[in-house]
């Protein structure tokens, strides 16, 4: 049976990995929104970035 500290360690590692992946995706989309060769691709990337970073009211 899995003990609690090991479960917390796995959950922390998974959470950290997901955070790093999300940050990487944001970085790539932001880079594309600036460096894309066509205006349409830049607009699409900015729209996607806006969706990913959208803040929700509390």
MOHUMO-V135104 format. One record per pair of residues at least 12 apart in sequence whose ideal C-beta (glycine too) atoms are under 10 Angstrom apart, sorted by the first residue. I is the first residue (numbers start at 1). J is the second residue. D is the distance in whole Angstrom. If there is no record, write none. Layout:
I/J/D ; I/J/D
This chain:
22/52/8 ; 25/48/9 ; 25/49/10 ; 25/52/7 ; 26/48/10 ; 26/49/7 ; 26/52/6 ; 26/53/7 ; 28/45/9 ; 28/49/10 ; 29/44/10 ; 29/45/6 ; 29/46/9 ; 29/47/10 ; 29/48/5 ; 29/49/5 ; 29/50/10 ; 29/51/9 ; 29/52/7 ; 29/53/9 ; 30/45/8 ; 30/46/9 ; 30/48/10 ; 30/49/6 ; 30/52/9 ; 30/53/9 ; 31/45/8 ; 32/44/9 ; 32/45/4 ; 32/46/9 ; 32/48/9 ; 32/49/9 ; 33/45/4 ; 33/46/5 ; 33/47/9 ; 33/48/8 ; 33/49/6 ; 33/50/9 ; 34/46/9
